[in-house]
Every structure is written in C-alpha cells, then in structure tokens.
C-alpha cells in the first residue's frame, strides 16, 4: 500500500475568476507532476482522478480533505529578500493565502505541498508505531 494515497474528486469544471488551474485536466496534470516528484524522492504514492456526479471538486489525501489536513497547520510565508539581485530565487504570482477555499483548483502550490508533506509524515509515523 502506498504511504500517500491521493484522490482528486471532480464533478464539474472549476469556475471562477483568476484561479490557478482552470480545468480538471490542468489539475490532473498538476497532481501528476506532484506525484512524480514524490515518487522520484522515494515516497510511495498513488493518484486517482475520479468523476463523481454532484460531488464538490476536492483532493483527498489518505482519507482527509486538504482543508482538514491544513486546519491548524502554521504555514510561514517565504521571506522576500529586499536586496536587488539579477536572478530572483522565488517568484510568487499571488500570495499563498490568497486563494478561494471553495475551489480546490485554486490552491497555491505551497499549501498543497504542505498538505502532502503532513499526510506523508502522519502515515510514516503510524507505520513506525506499528513496527514497534
């Protein structure tokens, strides 16, 4: 069994102004890329995209929604370097806390990666406890 089981549930194309991922296909490609990165790092991961009529579009990781995983998690914003540099290290189009929580496709990369990291840490902690 994978340590991180990800399910993207969708029933309709996302609608909204200025959302980060404007279609189900774009969200699937984004999630596929994250899963690829995780597998490359040696994290057991599975990803399924499921159409469910009438369901709210959402991402479920190890049985919890991303919102449930992020609830209570303190996420620090990247610090902005005030020095003038020829190459910017971090480029953020919109602030990580600037997202429509009703549209999962609008979730910032920083928050999604934090949710996946927390889910992995919890799953790994449970696995270690079972081994003891």
Phi and psi in radians as a Rosetta constraint file:
Dihedral C 1 N 2 CA 2 C 2 CIRCULARHARMONIC -1.239 0.35
Dihedral N 2 CA 2 C 2 N 3 CIRCULARHARMONIC 2.600 0.35
Dihedral C 2 N 3 CA 3 C 3 CIRCULARHARMONIC -1.279 0.35
Dihedral N 3 CA 3 C 3 N 4 CIRCULARHARMONIC -0.533 0.35
Dihedral C 3 N 4 CA 4 C 4 CIRCULARHARMONIC -2.218 0.35
Dihedral N 4 CA 4 C 4 N 5 CIRCULARHARMONIC 1.913 0.35
Dihedral C 4 N 5 CA 5 C 5 CIRCULARHARMONIC -1.785 0.35
Dihedral N 5 CA 5 C 5 N 6 CIRCULARHARMONIC 2.062 0.35
Dihedral C 5 N 6 CA 6 C 6 CIRCULARHARMONIC -1.996 0.35
Dihedral N 6 CA 6 C 6 N 7 CIRCULARHARMONIC 2.276 0.35
Dihedral C 6 N 7 CA 7 C 7 CIRCULARHARMONIC -2.215 0.35
Dihedral N 7 CA 7 C 7 N 8 CIRCULARHARMONIC 2.169 0.35
Dihedral C 7 N 8 CA 8 C 8 CIRCULARHARMONIC -1.776 0.35
Dihedral N 8 CA 8 C 8 N 9 CIRCULARHARMONIC 1.915 0.35
Dihedral C 8 N 9 CA 9 C 9 CIRCULARHARMONIC -1.705 0.35
Dihedral N 9 CA 9 C 9 N 10 CIRCULARHARMONIC 2.310 0.35
Dihedral C 9 N 10 CA 10 C 10 CIRCULARHARMONIC -2.546 0.35
Dihedral N 10 CA 10 C 10 N 11 CIRCULARHARMONIC 2.591 0.35
Dihedral C 10 N 11 CA 11 C 11 CIRCULARHARMONIC -2.204 0.35
Dihedral N 11 CA 11 C 11 N 12 CIRCULARHARMONIC -0.413 0.35
Dihedral C 11 N 12 CA 12 C 12 CIRCULARHARMONIC -2.633 0.35
Dihedral N 12 CA 12 C 12 N 13 CIRCULARHARMONIC 2.744 0.35
Dihedral C 12 N 13 CA 13 C 13 CIRCULARHARMONIC -1.055 0.35
Dihedral N 13 CA 13 C 13 N 14 CIRCULARHARMONIC 2.485 0.35
Dihedral C 13 N 14 CA 14 C 14 CIRCULARHARMONIC -1.158 0.35
Dihedral N 14 CA 14 C 14 N 15 CIRCULARHARMONIC 2.515 0.35
Dihedral C 14 N 15 CA 15 C 15 CIRCULARHARMONIC -2.246 0.35
Dihedral N 15 CA 15 C 15 N 16 CIRCULARHARMONIC 2.395 0.35
Dihedral C 15 N 16 CA 16 C 16 CIRCULARHARMONIC 2.833 0.35
Dihedral N 16 CA 16 C 16 N 17 CIRCULARHARMONIC 2.853 0.35
Dihedral C 16 N 17 CA 17 C 17 CIRCULARHARMONIC -1.612 0.35
Dihedral N 17 CA 17 C 17 N 18 CIRCULARHARMONIC 2.339 0.35
Dihedral C 17 N 18 CA 18 C 18 CIRCULARHARMONIC 0.991 0.35
Dihedral N 18 CA 18 C 18 N 19 CIRCULARHARMONIC 0.760 0.35
Dihedral C 18 N 19 CA 19 C 19 CIRCULARHARMONIC -1.520 0.35
Dihedral N 19 CA 19 C 19 N 20 CIRCULARHARMONIC 2.693 0.35
Dihedral C 19 N 20 CA 20 C 20 CIRCULARHARMONIC -1.189 0.35
Dihedral N 20 CA 20 C 20 N 21 CIRCULARHARMONIC -0.728 0.35
Dihedral C 20 N 21 CA 21 C 21 CIRCULARHARMONIC -2.143 0.35
Dihedral N 21 CA 21 C 21 N 22 CIRCULARHARMONIC 1.960 0.35
Dihedral C 21 N 22 CA 22 C 22 CIRCULARHARMONIC -1.539 0.35
Dihedral N 22 CA 22 C 22 N 23 CIRCULARHARMONIC 0.021 0.35
Dihedral C 22 N 23 CA 23 C 23 CIRCULARHARMONIC -2.631 0.35
Dihedral N 23 CA 23 C 23 N 24 CIRCULARHARMONIC 2.879 0.35
Dihedral C 23 N 24 CA 24 C 24 CIRCULARHARMONIC -1.072 0.35
Dihedral N 24 CA 24 C 24 N 25 CIRCULARHARMONIC -0.734 0.35
Dihedral C 24 N 25 CA 25 C 25 CIRCULARHARMONIC -1.053 0.35
Dihedral N 25 CA 25 C 25 N 26 CIRCULARHARMONIC -0.752 0.35
Dihedral C 25 N 26 CA 26 C 26 CIRCULARHARMONIC -1.116 0.35
Dihedral N 26 CA 26 C 26 N 27 CIRCULARHARMONIC -0.680 0.35
Dihedral C 26 N 27 CA 27 C 27 CIRCULARHARMONIC -1.185 0.35
Dihedral N 27 CA 27 C 27 N 28 CIRCULARHARMONIC -0.715 0.35
Dihedral C 27 N 28 CA 28 C 28 CIRCULARHARMONIC -1.082 0.35
Dihedral N 28 CA 28 C 28 N 29 CIRCULARHARMONIC -0.746 0.35
Dihedral C 28 N 29 CA 29 C 29 CIRCULARHARMONIC -1.128 0.35
Dihedral N 29 CA 29 C 29 N 30 CIRCULARHARMONIC -0.697 0.35
Dihedral C 29 N 30 CA 30 C 30 CIRCULARHARMONIC -1.084 0.35
Dihedral N 30 CA 30 C 30 N 31 CIRCULARHARMONIC -0.818 0.35
Dihedral C 30 N 31 CA 31 C 31 CIRCULARHARMONIC -1.159 0.35
Dihedral N 31 CA 31 C 31 N 32 CIRCULARHARMONIC -0.700 0.35
Dihedral C 31 N 32 CA 32 C 32 CIRCULARHARMONIC -1.011 0.35
Dihedral N 32 CA 32 C 32 N 33 CIRCULARHARMONIC -0.719 0.35
Dihedral C 32 N 33 CA 33 C 33 CIRCULARHARMONIC -1.131 0.35
Dihedral N 33 CA 33 C 33 N 34 CIRCULARHARMONIC -0.757 0.35
Dihedral C 33 N 34 CA 34 C 34 CIRCULARHARMONIC -1.101 0.35
Dihedral N 34 CA 34 C 34 N 35 CIRCULARHARMONIC -0.737 0.35
Dihedral C 34 N 35 CA 35 C 35 CIRCULARHARMONIC -1.096 0.35
Dihedral N 35 CA 35 C 35 N 36 CIRCULARHARMONIC -0.726 0.35
Dihedral C 35 N 36 CA 36 C 36 CIRCULARHARMONIC -1.039 0.35
Dihedral N 36 CA 36 C 36 N 37 CIRCULARHARMONIC -0.792 0.35
Dihedral C 36 N 37 CA 37 C 37 CIRCULARHARMONIC -1.056 0.35
Dihedral N 37 CA 37 C 37 N 38 CIRCULARHARMONIC -0.728 0.35
Dihedral C 37 N 38 CA 38 C 38 CIRCULARHARMONIC -1.160 0.35
Dihedral N 38 CA 38 C 38 N 39 CIRCULARHARMONIC -0.770 0.35
Dihedral C 38 N 39 CA 39 C 39 CIRCULARHARMONIC -1.120 0.35
Dihedral N 39 CA 39 C 39 N 40 CIRCULARHARMONIC -0.671 0.35
Dihedral C 39 N 40 CA 40 C 40 CIRCULARHARMONIC -1.079 0.35
Dihedral N 40 CA 40 C 40 N 41 CIRCULARHARMONIC -0.549 0.35
Dihedral C 40 N 41 CA 41 C 41 CIRCULARHARMONIC -1.495 0.35
Dihedral N 41 CA 41 C 41 N 42 CIRCULARHARMONIC 0.021 0.35
Dihedral C 41 N 42 CA 42 C 42 CIRCULARHARMONIC 1.555 0.35
Dihedral N 42 CA 42 C 42 N 43 CIRCULARHARMONIC 0.245 0.35
Dihedral C 42 N 43 CA 43 C 43 CIRCULARHARMONIC -1.584 0.35
Dihedral N 43 CA 43 C 43 N 44 CIRCULARHARMONIC 2.167 0.35
Dihedral C 43 N 44 CA 44 C 44 CIRCULARHARMONIC -1.164 0.35
Dihedral N 44 CA 44 C 44 N 45 CIRCULARHARMONIC 2.051 0.35
Dihedral C 44 N 45 CA 45 C 45 CIRCULARHARMONIC -2.448 0.35
Dihedral N 45 CA 45 C 45 N 46 CIRCULARHARMONIC 2.468 0.35
Dihedral C 45 N 46 CA 46 C 46 CIRCULARHARMONIC -2.260 0.35
Dihedral N 46 CA 46 C 46 N 47 CIRCULARHARMONIC 2.591 0.35
Dihedral C 46 N 47 CA 47 C 47 CIRCULARHARMONIC -2.386 0.35
Dihedral N 47 CA 47 C 47 N 48 CIRCULARHARMONIC 2.305 0.35
Dihedral C 47 N 48 CA 48 C 48 CIRCULARHARMONIC -2.315 0.35
Dihedral N 48 CA 48 C 48 N 49 CIRCULARHARMONIC 2.356 0.35
Dihedral C 48 N 49 CA 49 C 49 CIRCULARHARMONIC -1.864 0.35
Dihedral N 49 CA 49 C 49 N 50 CIRCULARHARMONIC 2.147 0.35
Dihedral C 49 N 50 CA 50 C 50 CIRCULARHARMONIC -2.185 0.35
Dihedral N 50 CA 50 C 50 N 51 CIRCULARHARMONIC 2.302 0.35
Dihedral C 50 N 51 CA 51 C 51 CIRCULARHARMONIC -1.575 0.35
Dihedral N 51 CA 51 C 51 N 52 CIRCULARHARMONIC 2.190 0.35
Dihedral C 51 N 52 CA 52 C 52 CIRCULARHARMONIC -2.283 0.35
Dihedral N 52 CA 52 C 52 N 53 CIRCULARHARMONIC 2.021 0.35
Dihedral C 52 N 53 CA 53 C 53 CIRCULARHARMONIC -0.996 0.35
Dihedral N 53 CA 53 C 53 N 54 CIRCULARHARMONIC 2.288 0.35
Dihedral C 53 N 54 CA 54 C 54 CIRCULARHARMONIC 1.376 0.35
Dihedral N 54 CA 54 C 54 N 55 CIRCULARHARMONIC -0.077 0.35
Dihedral C 54 N 55 CA 55 C 55 CIRCULARHARMONIC -1.425 0.35
Dihedral N 55 CA 55 C 55 N 56 CIRCULARHARMONIC 2.646 0.35
Dihedral C 55 N 56 CA 56 C 56 CIRCULARHARMONIC -1.330 0.35
Dihedral N 56 CA 56 C 56 N 57 CIRCULARHARMONIC 2.362 0.35
Dihedral C 56 N 57 CA 57 C 57 CIRCULARHARMONIC -1.049 0.35
Dihedral N 57 CA 57 C 57 N 58 CIRCULARHARMONIC 2.252 0.35
Dihedral C 57 N 58 CA 58 C 58 CIRCULARHARMONIC -2.807 0.35
Dihedral N 58 CA 58 C 58 N 59 CIRCULARHARMONIC 2.836 0.35
Dihedral C 58 N 59 CA 59 C 59 CIRCULARHARMONIC -2.022 0.35
Dihedral N 59 CA 59 C 59 N 60 CIRCULARHARMONIC 2.228 0.35
Dihedral C 59 N 60 CA 60 C 60 CIRCULARHARMONIC -2.007 0.35
Dihedral N 60 CA 60 C 60 N 61 CIRCULARHARMONIC 2.218 0.35
Dihedral C 60 N 61 CA 61 C 61 CIRCULARHARMONIC -2.096 0.35
Dihedral N 61 CA 61 C 61 N 62 CIRCULARHARMONIC 2.060 0.35
Dihedral C 61 N 62 CA 62 C 62 CIRCULARHARMONIC 0.882 0.35
Dihedral N 62 CA 62 C 62 N 63 CIRCULARHARMONIC 0.711 0.35
Dihedral C 62 N 63 CA 63 C 63 CIRCULARHARMONIC 1.532 0.35
Dihedral N 63 CA 63 C 63 N 64 CIRCULARHARMONIC -0.043 0.35
Dihedral C 63 N 64 CA 64 C 64 CIRCULARHARMONIC -2.078 0.35
Dihedral N 64 CA 64 C 64 N 65 CIRCULARHARMONIC 2.542 0.35
Dihedral C 64 N 65 CA 65 C 65 CIRCULARHARMONIC -1.254 0.35
Dihedral N 65 CA 65 C 65 N 66 CIRCULARHARMONIC 2.772 0.35
Dihedral C 65 N 66 CA 66 C 66 CIRCULARHARMONIC -1.037 0.35
Dihedral N 66 CA 66 C 66 N 67 CIRCULARHARMONIC -0.685 0.35
Dihedral C 66 N 67 CA 67 C 67 CIRCULARHARMONIC -1.062 0.35
Dihedral N 67 CA 67 C 67 N 68 CIRCULARHARMONIC -0.720 0.35
Dihedral C 67 N 68 CA 68 C 68 CIRCULARHARMONIC -1.127 0.35
Dihedral N 68 CA 68 C 68 N 69 CIRCULARHARMONIC -0.694 0.35
Dihedral C 68 N 69 CA 69 C 69 CIRCULARHARMONIC -1.158 0.35
Dihedral N 69 CA 69 C 69 N 70 CIRCULARHARMONIC -0.735 0.35
Dihedral C 69 N 70 CA 70 C 70 CIRCULARHARMONIC -1.334 0.35
Dihedral N 70 CA 70 C 70 N 71 CIRCULARHARMONIC -0.321 0.35
Dihedral C 70 N 71 CA 71 C 71 CIRCULARHARMONIC -1.006 0.35
Dihedral N 71 CA 71 C 71 N 72 CIRCULARHARMONIC 2.130 0.35
Dihedral C 71 N 72 CA 72 C 72 CIRCULARHARMONIC 1.463 0.35
Dihedral N 72 CA 72 C 72 N 73 CIRCULARHARMONIC -0.073 0.35
Dihedral C 72 N 73 CA 73 C 73 CIRCULARHARMONIC -1.465 0.35
Dihedral N 73 CA 73 C 73 N 74 CIRCULARHARMONIC 2.227 0.35
Dihedral C 73 N 74 CA 74 C 74 CIRCULARHARMONIC -1.549 0.35
Dihedral N 74 CA 74 C 74 N 75 CIRCULARHARMONIC 2.064 0.35
Dihedral C 74 N 75 CA 75 C 75 CIRCULARHARMONIC -2.003 0.35
Dihedral N 75 CA 75 C 75 N 76 CIRCULARHARMONIC 2.106 0.35
Dihedral C 75 N 76 CA 76 C 76 CIRCULARHARMONIC -1.518 0.35
Dihedral N 76 CA 76 C 76 N 77 CIRCULARHARMONIC 2.403 0.35
Dihedral C 76 N 77 CA 77 C 77 CIRCULARHARMONIC -1.318 0.35
Dihedral N 77 CA 77 C 77 N 78 CIRCULARHARMONIC 2.559 0.35
Dihedral C 77 N 78 CA 78 C 78 CIRCULARHARMONIC -1.073 0.35
Dihedral N 78 CA 78 C 78 N 79 CIRCULARHARMONIC 2.424 0.35
Dihedral C 78 N 79 CA 79 C 79 CIRCULARHARMONIC -1.365 0.35
Dihedral N 79 CA 79 C 79 N 80 CIRCULARHARMONIC 2.462 0.35
Dihedral C 79 N 80 CA 80 C 80 CIRCULARHARMONIC -1.631 0.35
Dihedral N 80 CA 80 C 80 N 81 CIRCULARHARMONIC 2.236 0.35
Dihedral C 80 N 81 CA 81 C 81 CIRCULARHARMONIC -1.442 0.35
Dihedral N 81 CA 81 C 81 N 82 CIRCULARHARMONIC 2.200 0.35
Dihedral C 81 N 82 CA 82 C 82 CIRCULARHARMONIC -1.432 0.35
Dihedral N 82 CA 82 C 82 N 83 CIRCULARHARMONIC -0.219 0.35
Dihedral C 82 N 83 CA 83 C 83 CIRCULARHARMONIC -1.227 0.35
Dihedral N 83 CA 83 C 83 N 84 CIRCULARHARMONIC 2.556 0.35
Dihedral C 83 N 84 CA 84 C 84 CIRCULARHARMONIC -1.410 0.35
Dihedral N 84 CA 84 C 84 N 85 CIRCULARHARMONIC 2.070 0.35
Dihedral C 84 N 85 CA 85 C 85 CIRCULARHARMONIC -2.168 0.35
Dihedral N 85 CA 85 C 85 N 86 CIRCULARHARMONIC 2.580 0.35
Dihedral C 85 N 86 CA 86 C 86 CIRCULARHARMONIC -1.181 0.35
Dihedral N 86 CA 86 C 86 N 87 CIRCULARHARMONIC -0.517 0.35
Dihedral C 86 N 87 CA 87 C 87 CIRCULARHARMONIC -2.138 0.35
Dihedral N 87 CA 87 C 87 N 88 CIRCULARHARMONIC 2.195 0.35
Dihedral C 87 N 88 CA 88 C 88 CIRCULARHARMONIC -1.444 0.35
Dihedral N 88 CA 88 C 88 N 89 CIRCULARHARMONIC 2.353 0.35
Dihedral C 88 N 89 CA 89 C 89 CIRCULARHARMONIC -1.363 0.35
Dihedral N 89 CA 89 C 89 N 90 CIRCULARHARMONIC -0.773 0.35
Dihedral C 89 N 90 CA 90 C 90 CIRCULARHARMONIC -2.164 0.35
Dihedral N 90 CA 90 C 90 N 91 CIRCULARHARMONIC 2.307 0.35
Dihedral C 90 N 91 CA 91 C 91 CIRCULARHARMONIC -2.158 0.35
Dihedral N 91 CA 91 C 91 N 92 CIRCULARHARMONIC 2.083 0.35
Dihedral C 91 N 92 CA 92 C 92 CIRCULARHARMONIC -2.071 0.35
Dihedral N 92 CA 92 C 92 N 93 CIRCULARHARMONIC 2.123 0.35
Dihedral C 92 N 93 CA 93 C 93 CIRCULARHARMONIC -1.270 0.35
Dihedral N 93 CA 93 C 93 N 94 CIRCULARHARMONIC -0.831 0.35
Dihedral C 93 N 94 CA 94 C 94 CIRCULARHARMONIC -2.247 0.35
Dihedral N 94 CA 94 C 94 N 95 CIRCULARHARMONIC 2.653 0.35
Dihedral C 94 N 95 CA 95 C 95 CIRCULARHARMONIC -1.080 0.35
Dihedral N 95 CA 95 C 95 N 96 CIRCULARHARMONIC 2.509 0.35
Dihedral C 95 N 96 CA 96 C 96 CIRCULARHARMONIC -1.015 0.35
Dihedral N 96 CA 96 C 96 N 97 CIRCULARHARMONIC -0.510 0.35
Dihedral C 96 N 97 CA 97 C 97 CIRCULARHARMONIC -1.544 0.35
Dihedral N 97 CA 97 C 97 N 98 CIRCULARHARMONIC 0.046 0.35
Dihedral C 97 N 98 CA 98 C 98 CIRCULARHARMONIC -1.693 0.35
Dihedral N 98 CA 98 C 98 N 99 CIRCULARHARMONIC 1.461 0.35
Dihedral C 98 N 99 CA 99 C 99 CIRCULARHARMONIC -2.637 0.35
Dihedral N 99 CA 99 C 99 N 100 CIRCULARHARMONIC 2.639 0.35
Dihedral C 99 N 100 CA 100 C 100 CIRCULARHARMONIC -1.477 0.35
Dihedral N 100 CA 100 C 100 N 101 CIRCULARHARMONIC 1.856 0.35
Dihedral C 100 N 101 CA 101 C 101 CIRCULARHARMONIC -1.154 0.35
Dihedral N 101 CA 101 C 101 N 102 CIRCULARHARMONIC -0.246 0.35
Dihedral C 101 N 102 CA 102 C 102 CIRCULARHARMONIC -1.426 0.35
Dihedral N 102 CA 102 C 102 N 103 CIRCULARHARMONIC -0.207 0.35
Dihedral C 102 N 103 CA 103 C 103 CIRCULARHARMONIC -2.111 0.35
Dihedral N 103 CA 103 C 103 N 104 CIRCULARHARMONIC 1.772 0.35
Dihedral C 103 N 104 CA 104 C 104 CIRCULARHARMONIC -1.068 0.35
Dihedral N 104 CA 104 C 104 N 105 CIRCULARHARMONIC -0.496 0.35
Dihedral C 104 N 105 CA 105 C 105 CIRCULARHARMONIC -1.162 0.35
Dihedral N 105 CA 105 C 105 N 106 CIRCULARHARMONIC -0.243 0.35
Dihedral C 105 N 106 CA 106 C 106 CIRCULARHARMONIC -1.631 0.35
Dihedral N 106 CA 106 C 106 N 107 CIRCULARHARMONIC 0.006 0.35
Dihedral C 106 N 107 CA 107 C 107 CIRCULARHARMONIC -1.098 0.35
Dihedral N 107 CA 107 C 107 N 108 CIRCULARHARMONIC 2.328 0.35
Dihedral C 107 N 108 CA 108 C 108 CIRCULARHARMONIC -1.168 0.35
Dihedral N 108 CA 108 C 108 N 109 CIRCULARHARMONIC 2.627 0.35
Dihedral C 108 N 109 CA 109 C 109 CIRCULARHARMONIC -0.990 0.35
Dihedral N 109 CA 109 C 109 N 110 CIRCULARHARMONIC -0.717 0.35
Dihedral C 109 N 110 CA 110 C 110 CIRCULARHARMONIC -1.013 0.35
Dihedral N 110 CA 110 C 110 N 111 CIRCULARHARMONIC -0.766 0.35
Dihedral C 110 N 111 CA 111 C 111 CIRCULARHARMONIC -1.253 0.35
Dihedral N 111 CA 111 C 111 N 112 CIRCULARHARMONIC -0.706 0.35
Dihedral C 111 N 112 CA 112 C 112 CIRCULARHARMONIC -1.104 0.35
Dihedral N 112 CA 112 C 112 N 113 CIRCULARHARMONIC -0.768 0.35
Dihedral C 112 N 113 CA 113 C 113 CIRCULARHARMONIC -1.153 0.35
Dihedral N 113 CA 113 C 113 N 114 CIRCULARHARMONIC -0.612 0.35
Dihedral C 113 N 114 CA 114 C 114 CIRCULARHARMONIC -1.159 0.35
Dihedral N 114 CA 114 C 114 N 115 CIRCULARHARMONIC -0.697 0.35
Dihedral C 114 N 115 CA 115 C 115 CIRCULARHARMONIC -1.118 0.35
Dihedral N 115 CA 115 C 115 N 116 CIRCULARHARMONIC -0.774 0.35
Dihedral C 115 N 116 CA 116 C 116 CIRCULARHARMONIC -1.141 0.35
Dihedral N 116 CA 116 C 116 N 117 CIRCULARHARMONIC -0.686 0.35
Dihedral C 116 N 117 CA 117 C 117 CIRCULARHARMONIC -1.120 0.35
Dihedral N 117 CA 117 C 117 N 118 CIRCULARHARMONIC -0.746 0.35
Dihedral C 117 N 118 CA 118 C 118 CIRCULARHARMONIC -1.144 0.35
Dihedral N 118 CA 118 C 118 N 119 CIRCULARHARMONIC -0.738 0.35
Dihedral C 118 N 119 CA 119 C 119 CIRCULARHARMONIC -1.083 0.35
Dihedral N 119 CA 119 C 119 N 120 CIRCULARHARMONIC -0.725 0.35
Dihedral C 119 N 120 CA 120 C 120 CIRCULARHARMONIC -1.118 0.35
Dihedral N 120 CA 120 C 120 N 121 CIRCULARHARMONIC -0.780 0.35
Dihedral C 120 N 121 CA 121 C 121 CIRCULARHARMONIC -1.079 0.35
Dihedral N 121 CA 121 C 121 N 122 CIRCULARHARMONIC -0.728 0.35
Dihedral C 121 N 122 CA 122 C 122 CIRCULARHARMONIC -1.148 0.35
Dihedral N 122 CA 122 C 122 N 123 CIRCULARHARMONIC -0.748 0.35
Dihedral C 122 N 123 CA 123 C 123 CIRCULARHARMONIC -1.145 0.35
Dihedral N 123 CA 123 C 123 N 124 CIRCULARHARMONIC -0.704 0.35
Dihedral C 123 N 124 CA 124 C 124 CIRCULARHARMONIC -1.186 0.35
Dihedral N 124 CA 124 C 124 N 125 CIRCULARHARMONIC -0.667 0.35
Dihedral C 124 N 125 CA 125 C 125 CIRCULARHARMONIC -1.097 0.35
Dihedral N 125 CA 125 C 125 N 126 CIRCULARHARMONIC -0.753 0.35
Dihedral C 125 N 126 CA 126 C 126 CIRCULARHARMONIC -1.118 0.35
Dihedral N 126 CA 126 C 126 N 127 CIRCULARHARMONIC -0.696 0.35
Dihedral C 126 N 127 CA 127 C 127 CIRCULARHARMONIC -1.097 0.35
Dihedral N 127 CA 127 C 127 N 128 CIRCULARHARMONIC -0.724 0.35
Dihedral C 127 N 128 CA 128 C 128 CIRCULARHARMONIC -1.159 0.35
Dihedral N 128 CA 128 C 128 N 129 CIRCULARHARMONIC -0.726 0.35
Dihedral C 128 N 129 CA 129 C 129 CIRCULARHARMONIC -1.082 0.35
Dihedral N 129 CA 129 C 129 N 130 CIRCULARHARMONIC -0.662 0.35
Dihedral C 129 N 130 CA 130 C 130 CIRCULARHARMONIC -1.176 0.35
Dihedral N 130 CA 130 C 130 N 131 CIRCULARHARMONIC -0.520 0.35
Dihedral C 130 N 131 CA 131 C 131 CIRCULARHARMONIC -1.297 0.35
Dihedral N 131 CA 131 C 131 N 132 CIRCULARHARMONIC -0.447 0.35
